[in-house]
Amino acid sequence: MKGLTIQRQVHFGRGRNCRKVIKEGPPPQAEPGPTPTGRVPRISRLMALAIRFDRLIKAGEIADQAEIARLGHVSRARVTQIMNLLCLAPDIQEAILHLPRTHHGRDPVREIMLRPIAAVLDWRKQRRMWAQLLCESRLERTLAV
Protein backbone atom coordinates (compact mmCIF):
# COMPACT_ATOMS: atom_id res chain seq x y z
CA MET A 1 0.00 0.00 0.00
CA LYS A 2 1.37 3.39 -0.98
CA GLY A 3 1.20 6.47 1.26
CA LEU A 4 -1.52 8.97 0.66
CA THR A 5 -0.53 12.61 0.06
CA ILE A 6 -2.95 15.47 0.48
CA GLN A 7 -1.95 18.96 -0.57
CA ARG A 8 -3.72 22.09 0.62
CA GLN A 9 -2.80 25.69 0.65
CA VAL A 10 -2.81 27.17 4.16
CA HIS A 11 -1.50 30.26 5.92
CA PHE A 12 -1.08 31.39 9.50
CA GLY A 13 -3.48 33.96 10.85
CA ARG A 14 -4.47 35.34 14.23
CA GLY A 15 -7.24 33.80 16.31
CA ARG A 16 -8.55 34.61 19.77
CA ASN A 17 -6.13 36.21 22.18
CA CYS A 18 -3.72 36.78 19.30
CA ARG A 19 -2.89 33.07 19.02
CA LYS A 20 -1.55 31.79 15.74
CA VAL A 21 -3.98 29.56 13.88
CA ILE A 22 -3.80 27.72 10.58
CA LYS A 23 -6.32 29.00 8.04
CA GLU A 24 -7.23 27.49 4.69
CA GLY A 25 -6.42 29.15 1.42
CA PRO A 26 -3.80 31.65 0.37
CA PRO A 27 -2.88 34.50 2.69
CA PRO A 28 -4.87 37.68 2.13
CA GLN A 29 -3.02 40.18 0.00
CA ALA A 30 -2.42 43.37 1.89
CA GLU A 31 -2.43 46.41 -0.30
CA PRO A 32 0.75 48.38 0.17
CA GLY A 33 -0.06 51.81 1.50
CA PRO A 34 1.72 54.95 0.48
CA THR A 35 5.27 55.14 1.78
CA PRO A 36 5.40 57.77 4.53
CA THR A 37 7.73 60.67 3.93
CA GLY A 38 10.24 61.98 6.41
CA ARG A 39 12.09 60.05 9.08
CA VAL A 40 11.12 58.71 12.47
CA PRO A 41 12.57 61.04 15.15
CA ARG A 42 15.64 59.68 16.88
CA ILE A 43 13.98 60.03 20.31
CA SER A 44 11.15 57.76 19.14
CA ARG A 45 13.67 55.13 18.09
CA LEU A 46 15.53 55.48 21.41
CA MET A 47 12.26 55.10 23.35
CA ALA A 48 11.46 51.90 21.44
CA LEU A 49 14.99 50.68 22.07
CA ALA A 50 14.65 51.30 25.81
CA ILE A 51 11.41 49.31 25.87
CA ARG A 52 13.07 46.48 23.93
CA PHE A 53 16.09 46.44 26.25
CA ASP A 54 13.80 46.32 29.28
CA ARG A 55 11.92 43.32 27.85
CA LEU A 56 15.17 41.51 27.06
CA ILE A 57 16.43 42.00 30.61
CA LYS A 58 13.11 40.93 32.17
CA ALA A 59 12.98 37.83 29.94
CA GLY A 60 16.49 36.89 31.06
CA GLU A 61 17.89 36.95 27.53
CA ILE A 62 20.37 39.63 28.58
CA ALA A 63 21.78 39.79 32.09
CA ASP A 64 21.94 43.54 32.65
CA GLN A 65 22.60 46.96 31.17
CA ALA A 66 26.35 46.37 31.24
CA GLU A 67 25.91 43.43 28.87
CA ILE A 68 23.79 45.60 26.55
CA ALA A 69 26.61 48.16 26.53
CA ARG A 70 29.17 45.49 25.67
CA LEU A 71 27.02 44.01 22.90
CA GLY A 72 26.15 47.43 21.46
CA HIS A 73 29.72 48.77 21.70
CA VAL A 74 28.54 51.82 23.65
CA SER A 75 29.32 53.04 27.13
CA ARG A 76 27.31 51.93 30.16
CA ALA A 77 26.49 55.61 30.75
CA ARG A 78 24.85 55.87 27.32
CA VAL A 79 22.76 52.74 27.96
CA THR A 80 21.70 54.28 31.28
CA GLN A 81 20.67 57.49 29.52
CA ILE A 82 18.52 55.49 27.09
CA MET A 83 17.02 53.31 29.86
CA ASN A 84 16.15 56.41 31.90
CA LEU A 85 13.49 57.16 29.28
CA LEU A 86 11.51 54.37 30.99
CA CYS A 87 11.20 56.65 34.04
CA LEU A 88 8.87 58.91 32.07
CA ALA A 89 5.11 58.73 32.64
CA PRO A 90 3.47 56.15 30.36
CA ASP A 91 1.49 58.76 28.42
CA ILE A 92 4.69 60.71 27.73
CA GLN A 93 6.38 57.52 26.51
CA GLU A 94 3.45 56.91 24.18
CA ALA A 95 3.58 60.49 22.89
CA ILE A 96 7.31 60.08 22.21
CA LEU A 97 6.69 56.87 20.27
CA HIS A 98 4.08 58.65 18.15
CA LEU A 99 5.90 61.91 17.44
CA PRO A 100 5.34 63.15 13.89
CA ARG A 101 7.97 62.33 11.31
CA THR A 102 10.74 64.85 10.71
CA HIS A 103 10.75 66.09 7.13
CA HIS A 104 13.73 68.41 7.26
CA GLY A 105 16.20 69.84 9.74
CA ARG A 106 16.74 68.73 13.32
CA ASP A 107 14.27 66.75 15.37
CA PRO A 108 12.25 69.12 17.57
CA VAL A 109 12.64 66.90 20.67
CA ARG A 110 16.00 65.40 21.57
CA GLU A 111 17.02 62.98 24.29
CA ILE A 112 19.06 65.58 26.16
CA MET A 113 15.88 67.70 26.52
CA LEU A 114 14.10 64.79 28.24
CA ARG A 115 16.78 64.04 30.84
CA PRO A 116 15.54 66.65 33.36
CA ILE A 117 11.96 65.40 32.92
CA ALA A 118 12.93 61.75 33.44
CA ALA A 119 14.83 62.72 36.59
CA VAL A 120 11.59 63.93 38.23
CA LEU A 121 9.70 61.19 40.11
CA ASP A 122 6.29 62.89 40.15
CA TRP A 123 4.40 62.07 36.93
CA ARG A 124 2.17 65.16 37.27
CA LYS A 125 5.23 67.39 37.31
CA GLN A 126 6.70 65.40 34.41
CA ARG A 127 3.51 66.06 32.42
CA ARG A 128 3.75 69.82 33.10
CA MET A 129 7.40 69.82 32.04
CA TRP A 130 6.55 67.80 28.91
CA ALA A 131 3.78 70.25 27.98
CA GLN A 132 6.20 73.15 28.42
CA LEU A 133 8.79 71.37 26.26
CA LEU A 134 6.21 70.83 23.52
CA CYS A 135 5.27 74.51 23.59
CA GLU A 136 8.90 75.53 23.34
CA SER A 137 9.57 73.13 20.46
CA ARG A 138 6.34 74.19 18.64
CA LEU A 139 4.90 70.69 18.63
CA GLU A 140 1.79 71.46 20.67
CA ARG A 141 -0.23 71.96 17.48
CA THR A 142 0.57 68.48 16.16
CA LEU A 143 0.25 66.50 19.38
CA ALA A 144 -2.63 65.95 21.75
CA VAL A 145 -1.15 65.88 25.24
Secondary structure as UniProt FT lines:
FT   STRAND          10..14
FT   HELIX           16..18
FT   STRAND          20..24
FT   HELIX           42..59
FT   HELIX           65..72
FT   HELIX           76..83
FT   HELIX           84..87
FT   HELIX           90..97
FT   HELIX           111..118
FT   HELIX           123..136
FT   TURN            137..138
FT   TURN            140..142
//
